[in-house]
């Protein structure tokens, strides 16, 4: 029997309270659904929700594959291109910082747009900004302007906002006891693009030969095209909109007026729910610990004599841990409960920090640590995202989810900046210790939730 994934002491429509399955709500009249889902091309007929759920997930997976492909293709040579344009190896690290800034800057405006108009306009806008940013990167490379290149990378990184928001779109129509699996399936789809992207970076660079475009900027030309295709797929096929349809099916919930969908209402919902607070801390701490440790691992490996190929293999194993096993984390989250998998995330991330931080010249131990680090991130992201969706009213979800992505990306950006300083002043081992300490608030809140649920 499935254990409740919900956390304690939440409001009636959050953890600990019984929920009405979407299929039961689907018995409402088709007219009511179609009216509330205004803006969708086709009204939803009663009884079609299960099929609609599968179709929307398929569209989200397709968009996730394309988005992941575009991001991985461009980012593969971003640091190389930044070094060529700036003429400084030290400044090349700003490429990753700029690309991380994009999702942080776009998170709240995107959440506001989705809250008002639905998932489809927000996802399309994010992909279009990503395509525009990729074009600006190419222009910056052609005219040899480093500030223009960085501005383009900020826009390019905004496409990641679409991939992040897609996991919540997958949860919109999912049944409460299958939200973890719905989220994890969309997260898993990123694996395909993340693996293929770096492998086509070289052909993309060769394709612009003779066009006056630096070879390192070629992947961004391809990325712009991929993002445009992703935007087209979502615009044409993500109909009816999953968020608007979910709201229509949840007309029995209180607070469906526009004011209940504002950022202020989202913050209020987080304050009222211990589950939402734990979810925000889980996602932010997991992501920050992962980014901080992962970003400096290539430097640590190179200090111990590792070559580019070995570093690439270690990072590939890390990415496999992040995405390939996310369906397992989703299944565990639904079967064992969100709190159990959050505890698993704390354990995995702590073990990863111990392995990587004490590896020294042992490249095999470092690789194992990075793989486990990816698994811990996956457990934290999937369980935290599912718990966040469980913990707040339907009307406030888009705002709260946008707040989560903003906090997650901002914290990770700061963590990435601090990681370099920590390694420079104290060493890679101390960085892993600091990363493990970031998990303490997450662990404390999880233990508190378990105690309250038991009581």
N, C-alpha and C positions, 0 to 999 in steps of 0.2 A: 504494500500500500504506500502511496506517495506521502511523505511527510510534508507538513506545511512549510513552504519556503519563507514564510513571513516572519518579520521581527515583531517584538512585543510593543506595547503601549502606544500604538498608532491610532489614528482616527478610524472611524467605521469603514471607510473605503480604502484603508491601508493595511499593513501587516497585522495579522491576528484576526481580521474580520472575514466572514465568508463572502465569497464573490459569486456573482451569477455568471456562468459560462457564456461565451459569446454565442454559442449555438442556441442557447435558450433565449437570449435577447433577440436572436434573429427571427423569432416568431412574431415580432412586431410587424405592423403593416408595412408593405413596401413603400406606400406613399409617404409615411413618416420618415423612413430611411432616406428616400430619394430627396425629400425636401431639405433635410438637414445636411445632406452631402452635396449641397449646391456647389457648383464648380467642377463636378465630375462629369465626364462625357456621358456616362450611362448610369441610370439609376440602378440601385441594388434591389433585386427581388428577394423576398423572404425565402429562406431555404437555400440560397446560393452562396451563403457566407463561407462554408468550408471550401468550396471550389475557388472562390475569390481569394481566400487566404493563401491557397497554394499558388495561384497565378501571380499574386503580388509578390510572394517570396521569390518566385522564379525571376521576375523582372528585377527585383532588388539584387539578386545574385548576379544577374547579367551586368547590371550597373556597377556592382562591386568589383567584378572581374576587370571590367574596362577601366574603372577608376584606379584600381590597384596597379594595373598594367601601365597606365599613363604616369602615375607617381613614381613607380619603380624605374621606369625607363628614363625619366628626366633626372631623378635624384642620383642615379648611378654615377654620373660624371659631373654633378653640380660642383663639388669641391675642386675638381680639376679645372673646370671652366672658370671658377672664381679665382683660382691661382693664376691662370693665363691672363685674365683681364686685369686683375689687381697687381700682378707681378710680385705678390707676397704670399708665402706659404702660411704665415701667421693669419692673414686676413681670409684665407680660404675657408677657415672654420666658420666664418659668418654665414656661409651658404646654408648650412644646416640650421643655424639660429633663425635666419630669415624665413626658411620654409616652415619652421615650427611656429613662427609668429602668425602666419596666415590663419590657421585654424583657431588660434586664441582670439584674434581680432574679429573673426567672422562669427564666432559661436553665438554671441548674444543677438546680433542683428538677424542671423539665420533663424534662431529660435523664435524671435518676434514675428518674422515672416511666416514661419510654419504655424505658429499659434493662430495667426489671423487667416491664412490662406490654405494651409495644409502642407503635407510633405512634398508634393510634386514641385510646386514653384520654388521651394527652398533648395531641393536637390539640384534642380536645373540651374538655378542661379549660381550655386557653388561650383558646378562643373564649368559653367561659362566663365566665371572669374578665373578658374584654374587655367582655362584655355587662353584667356587674355593675358594672364600672368606669364604663361609659357612664351607667348609671342613677344612680350616685353623683354623677357630674358634673352631671346634671340636678337632683338634689336640692340640691347645693351652690349651683347657680344660683338655685333657687327660694328657698332660705333665706338667700341672699346670704352664704355662708361660703366665703372664699377657701381656707383650709386643706382644707376638705372637697372643694372643686373640684380642688385639686391631687392629693389622694389618689385621687379618681376618675380623674383623667388617668393616674396611674400604672397603675391597673388597666386602663383603656382601652388603654393602650399595650401591655399584655401580649398583646393579640390579635396584635400583630406577631410575637410568638414563634411563633405557629402558622404564619404565612406563611413565616418563616425556616426552621422545622423541616420544612415541606413539601418544600423542595428536596432535603433529605436523604432524605426518605421516597421521593421519586421515584427516587433512586439505589439504594434497597435491592435491588430486583429487576432493575435495569438490567444489561445485559451490560457487562463492564469497558470495552470499546472504544466504548460508547455512553453512558457515564455523563454526560459533559459535555452531550450533547444532552438527556438526560432532565432534568437539573438546570435547564438553560437554558429548556426548554419551560415548566416550572412557574414559573420566574422571569418569563418573558414574560407569562404569564397575568395577572400583577399589573397590567400596562399597562391592561387593560380597566377594572378598578375604579378605578385611579388617575386615569384620564381622566374617567370618569363621576361619581365622587364629588363633586368640587368643583362640578359643574354641577347637582347636585340639592340642594346645601346650602341654596340660597335657597328652593325649594319646601318643603324640610323645616322651615325656620324659619317659613314662613307657615302650615304645617299645625298648629302648636301655638297659634296665635292664639286667645285666649279661654279657654285652659286654665290661665292663670296661670303659664305657662312662658316665660321670655325667648326671643325669636326665635333668638338665637345659640345657645341650647341645643337647639333643635329637631333639628339634625343628629345630636345624640347620642341622641335618642329613636329616630331611624331606624337609627342605627348599632347600637344594642342589639338591635333586631329583626333586622337583617342578620346579626349575629354568632350569634344564636340559630338562625337558619336554617342558617348554615354549620356549626354544631355538630351540628345534626340530620342534615345531609347526610353528614358524616363518620361519625357514629355509626352510621347505617343502611347506608351503602354501602361504606365502607372495610373490606370483609371479603372474604377473610381478611386479617389484619393484615400489611402488607408486611414489616415488620422481623422479626416472628416467623416468617413464611414463609421469609424469606431465611436466617434462622438454621437452620431445619429443612433447607433445601437445602444448607447448608454444614456438615453434621454431620461431615464429614471434617476440618474445621479443628480445631486444638487450642484449648483454653481456652474451651470453650462453657459451663463451669460458671458459676454466678452470680457468683463472686468475680472472674471475668475480665471482668465487665460493670460493675464498680464504677468510681467516679471515680479511685481510686488506680491501678487497672489501666489506665485511659485515660491518665493522666499518664505512667505507665511506658511505654505504647506510643508516646507522643509523644517521650519521651526517647530511645527506641531507633530512631527513624526520622527521618532528615534530611528526607525528603519531608513528613512531618507538621509538622515545625517550620517549613519553608518555607511550607506551606499556611496555618498559623496566622498567620504574619507577613504573608503576602499579603492575606488577608481583612481583618485588623485595620488594616494600613497603608492599603489601598485605601479602606476604609470611613471611616476617620478623616480622611484627606486630603479625601475627597469632602464629608463632612458639614461639616468646618471651613470649606472654601472656599464651599460652597453656602449655608450658613447666613448668611454675611455679605454675599453678593452683592447681595441687595435693598437693604441699607444703602448699599453702594458705588454702586449705580445711582441711588438717590434723591439721593445727594450730588452726582451729575452731572446732575440734572434729569429723571431718568426718572420717568414717572407709573406709577400702579398697573397700568394695562393693559399697558404695556411690560414691567414687572417680571414680570407674570403670564405673558407670552409667553416671556420668557427662561427662567423656571422650567419652563414646559411643555416647552420644547425640551430642557432638562436631563433631565426625567423621561423623555422619549422616548428620549434617548440611554441612559439607565439600563436601560430594560426592553425597548423595541421591538426592539433588535438583539441581545438575549441569545441567540437561537437561532444567530445567526452565530458568536458567541463559543463556544457549545457545540460547534458543528460544527468550528471551528478547533481547539478543545481536544482533540477526539477524533482529528482528522486529523493535526495537526502536533505534538501533545503538549502536556502541561500547562506545561512549562517555557517553550515558545515563546510561549504566550499570556500567561503571567506577564510575560515580557519585553515583550510588546505592551502590557500594562497599565501597566508602568512608563513606557514611551514615551508613551502617550496621556495619562496623568495629568501627566507632566512638561510636555508640550506645552500641556495645559489650563492649568496653573499659569502658564506663560509668557504665553499669550494673555490670560488674565484679569488677571494681575498687572500687565501693561504696557498694558492697554486705555485707562485713563484715561477721558476723556469719550466714547470710541468705544463706543457701545452695541452695535453690530454685532459688534465684536471680543469684547466681554464675552459676548454670546450664543453666539458660536462656541466660546469657551473653556468655557462651561458645558455645551454639547452634547458636546464632546470629553471633559469631565470625567465625564459620564454614561457614555460609551463605555468609558473607562478603568475606572470602577467595575465595570461589567458584566463586562469581561474579567477583572478581579481576582477578583470574587466567584465567577464560574462556574468558572474554572480552579482557583482555590484550593479551592473546595468539592469539586470532582472529585478533585483531588490528595489532599485530606485523607481522602476515602473510600477511595481507592486505597491509602493509606499505612499503615493500621492494620488489625489483625485484625477480622474480622466481629464478634466478641463485644464488642470495646471501642469500636465505632464510635459508638454512641449517646452514650456518656460523652464521647468526644473531640469529637463534633459539638456537644454542649451547651457544652463548654469553649470551643470556637471562637466560638459565639454570645455567650457571656458576655464574653470578651475583646474581641470586635468592638464590642459595644454599650457596654461600659464605656469603652474607648478613645475611641470616637466621642463619648460624653457629655462626657468630659474635654476632648476636642478642641473641641467646640462651646463649652464654657465659656471656654477659653483664646482662642478665635478673637475673641470680643468684646474681650478685653483687648488682644490684639495690634493689632487695628484701631484701638482707642481711643488706644493709645500710639504706634504706629508707622505704621499705615496698611494699606490693603487689599493693596497690592503686597507688603509684608513678610509678610502672612499667606500669600500664595501661595508665597512663597519658603520659608517654614517648612513648608507643605504638601508642597512638592517634596522637602525634606530628609527628611521622614518616609518617603520611598520608598527611601532609601539602604540600610537593612538588607535590605529586600525584594530590591533589585537585587543586592546582594552575595551573598546566599544563592542567588539564581537563577544567577548566574555560577558560583558554586562548584559547584552541581549540574550545570551544563553541562560544566564541566571534569572533574568526577569521572565523569560518564557517558561522556565522550569517552575518558578514560583506561581 
